Amino acid sequence: MAEDSFNGKNALITGGMGFIGSNLAAKLAGNGADVTILDAMIEGLGGNQFNIHDIKNKIKAIAADVRDKKAVAEAVKGKDFIFHLAGQVDHHRSVGQPFEDLDIRCNGTLTLLEECRKNNDDAKIVYSGTRAEYGAVKKLPASEEETPAKPIGMYAITSLAAENMMLMYNRLHGTRSCCLRITNTYGPRHQMKKPYGIVNWFIRLAMEGKPITVMGDGKTLRDYLYVEDCCDALMAAAAASEKSEGETFNAATGTGLSFLELAKEIIKANGRGDYKLVPYPDETKQLEPGSFVADIGKIRKLLRWTPKTPLSEGLKATIAFYRKNKQHYW
């Protein structure tokens, strides 16, 4: 199992106070890894001290920006595995503040790669990208080898650029890097104050007794991945060594569900709620790529990874987490 590869190893997670990063930190620490997280805690980008509340005595936390060359140079030394999750993750914020998005994602990624090249060229680096790198897909499911990447939003454009940097360093410098294109991830520790992260936002609306606002006709498909399965995919990519280096993988369930059906599933898991259809705002409509479902044949074949959590179970676990910890996320 991939988990066995981390016992006694040193791991660094950039963006480790965020949603996926903190869940990954907990899972790695639970599997015997010596975990360090690096996070700048930029307002509005999902970092939350409570995310590491249960593991704060088991990990090391560095308050620093991934663009800080000195801090990153020190952080990467001696690490066996580096999970690069730091980035600007709000689609709408990337439209209003494109230079911030570009700076964090691209300069941050380049800083990490350069400092690894100089100070730790043996580290295995796993980059967390997004299915949005594909843009509008004409034929589903989307595959890494056959579906062209044509991102239509700033967040997706910079994410694809960072992915290409990872792959270029692998080819040019032998950096042991690989990339995941992760689909809509949901679960505990996600920020709940802003409507990015569609599943968690729908969950908040249902928990507050507000109607879930489904845009358009509600028939658009998405591929929803539970955060624990996402962490398993990141760990599988890190542990696979030469099988994953220089490669890009979809991390997804490989099945699609419409926004409308998602709303109904959340209402069922919550035990109450309602939904309403609303028109797309102009900006959202322009950035909407349409339906998306990922082909996960490559990651299944090469990394022996497959998602385990049914949507119904993931939703129930997520709702239970926020019922208990609402005050730390609302």
N, C-alpha and C positions, 0 to 999 in steps of 0.2 A: 504493500500500500504506500501511497505518496507520503502519508503522515510519518512513516518510519524514517524518511529521509531527513527530518528536521530535528530529531532528538540530539541535543548537544551542539547544534549548529547556531551560527550567528546570523540574524536576519534584520534588515532595515526596511522600514515602510515609510515612504514619503507620503504626506497627507494622512498620517496615521490616526489623527483625531477625528477624521471624517467617518462617513457611513461604512463603506466597504473596508477602509483601512483599519478601523477599530475592531470590526468583526474578525478580520484577518489576524490582527494582533492577538486577540483572545484565543483563536484557534491554534495559532502557532505556539503560543505560550503553553497551551494545554497539551501540545505534542512535544514538549521538552525543548523548544528553541529558546535561545537567549535573544529577546526581541527589543529593538530600539525603534522608536517612532520619531519622525521629524515633521513638525507642522508649524506653520506661521500663524495659524488661527486668524485668518483674514475674515473680517466680519461678513456674514452672509453667505459663506461658502461651505457651511455644513460642519465645521469643526466644533466639537462640544466636549468639554472636560468630563461631563458625566459619561460619555461614551467609553471611557476607560476606568470608570469608578470601581468596577469589580476586579480589575487586573492591575491597578496602578502600582501595587507593591511587587508585581511580577515582571514588569517591563521598565525600560528606561525611556523617558520622554525628553526630546530636545526641542526647545522653542526657537525655531529658526526657519527661514524661508529657503525653499529649494533653489532659489536664485543666488543665495549667499555662498560664494565659492569657498570661502574659508570654512564655514560651518559644514558644508557638504563634503569637503575634502577630509575633514576629521571623521565625519559620520560614516563614510564608506569604508574606512580602513578596517581590515579584519573581518569584513562581512562575507559570509558564504552566499547569501541570497539577498537580493534587493528587489523590493516590490515598489514600482514607481506609480503611485496613485495620486500624487499632488497635481492639482490643476483647477481651473475655473470650470465649474460644472453646471452653471445656470445658463440655459440657451438664451433667454431673453436678456440677461445681463451682458452676454457676449455681444449682442447687437448694440446695446447702448454704450458699452465700454470695450470696444474691440481691441484697443491697445493693451488693456489689462489682460484680456484673454490671451492675446498673442505673447505677451511678456511672460506670464506665468507658465503657460504650456510649453512654448518653444524655447525661451531662454532657460527656463527651469530644467527642461529635458536635456538641453545641450550642456548645461552646467553639470548635471549629474553624469552624463556620459564622459565628459572631459575629465572630471575628477576621478571617475572610476578608471579611465585609461591611464591616468598619471599615478594613482595611489592604490588601485586594486583591480588589476586587469583579469583576475581569476573569478571575480564575482559573477554569479548568474543573475541577470536582470530580467524581470518580467514587467512589461508595460501594460497598463490598463487603459485601453481605448474604448471606442463606442461603436455600436451598430450604425449610428448616424453618419459614420464615414461613408457608407454606401450611398446615402442620399435617396432619391426616388428610384425604386427598383422595379424594372419592367417585368421580371419573371421571378416568381417565388418557388422554393426557398432560395435565399441568397447564399452563394458559396464564395469562399475566399479566392478560389482559382478562376472562376468563370464570371462572377458578377463584378463589373467595374465599380470602382470607388469614385463617386461624384457627389461629394458633400455640398449641401446648399446653405448651411448656416455657419457662422463664424466659429462657434464651438467645435463643430465637426471638422471644419477646414484645418484648424490648428491641431486637433487631435490626430488627423491623418498626417499632418506635417511631422508631428512628434514621432508617430509610428515609423515614418520613412527615415527619420534620423536614427532610430534604434536599429533598423535593418541595414542602413548604410554603415554604421559603426561595426556591425557584425561582419559585413563584407570587407570593409577597408582595414579595420583594426583587429578583427577577430574577437570583438566584444561578444560575450556569451549572452546575447539578448534575444528575446522573443516578445510577441505582442498578442494580446487578446482584444477582440472586438466584442464587447459585452452588451447584451440586450438590456431592456428595461428591468433594472434590478430593484427589488423591494425587500422590506423586512425591518427588524429592530435596528435602532440607532440612526435611522435616516432623519434628516432635518424635517420639521413639520410646519415651519413658519411660512414657506413660500411654495407655490404650485409647481415646482420642478420635482420630478420623481412622481409620475402620474398615479401609480398605485397607492403610494403613501398619502398623497394629497386626497385621493378619493376616500381613503380610510379616515382621514381626519374629518372630512365633511360628514361622513356617515356617523362617526362617533359623536359629533356635535349636534346631530339631529337635523343637519342641513341637507337639502337635496344635492345629490352628486350631479354636477354640471357636465354633461357629455356633449362635446362639440360636434357639429355637423349631424349626419344621420346615425352616428354611433356604430357604423359598420366597419370602420377602419380597424385592421388587425394589428396586434402587437404580440411580441414574444416575451413573456414575463418570467424572470429568473429570480428565485429566492436567494437571498444573500449568502446563506451557508453553502449552497451549491456553487455560487460564484467564487467563494473563497476556496472551495475544493478545486475548482478549475485553475485558479491562480497557483495553488500549491502543486497541482499536477504538472503544470507548465514548468515550474521551477525544478521539480524533482526529475523531470524527464531527460535532463541534460542534452545530449547531442540530438535527440529526437525532436526537440522543440527549438533549438537555436537557429536563428535566422528565419523563423516561421511566424505566420500570423494565423490565429485560430478564432473562429466564432465560439463564444461561450454563451449558450442559450438553451432553451428547452427543445427547439425544433418544432414547436407547435404554436399556432396562432389563435388568439381569442380577441373578439371585437371589444371596443371600449364599452359598448352597451352591455355585453355579457359580463365583462369585468365588473361593471357597476352592480349588476345583479348578484354576482358571486360575493362581492364585499358586503352588500346588504344582508345576504344570507348568513355570512360568517359573523357579522355584527349583531344579528338578531333583530335589527330594525333599520329603517331608512327608506329613502326614495331617490328618484333621479329625474332629471329633466333634460331635454335636448335644447341646445342653444346654438346660435350661429357662430362660426369661427370669427374672432376679431381679425381685422385685415392683416396685421403683422404675423399673427399665428398661422393664418391661412397660407401666407407666402412662404413660411418656413416648414409647412407640413409636407413631409415626403410621401404620405400615403401608407398603405399597408406594408408591414414587414414581418417576415418569418425567416429564421436562419436555418441554413443547412449545417448540421453538426456532425456530419460524417467524418470530417478530417480529425477533429479533436477526439472523437470516439476511437478512431482507428489508431492514431499515433500516440495519444496520451492515455488511452483507456479510461477516459472520463465520460460520465453521463450524469445528467441531473437526477436527483432522487426525490425531491420534495414536490408532491402534488400541490396545485394552487390552493385548494381548500385548506390543506394543513398549514401552508405558509401564511395564508391570510389570518387564520385563527391564532397562530403564534405571534404574528405581528400585532394584532389587535390586543392580545393579552399583555404584551410588553408595554404598549402605550397606556392601557388602562392602569397599569401599575406605576408607570413613570411619566405620566402626562406632564407633570409640572416642570420637567426638565427639557421639554421639547416644544410646548405650545408658546 
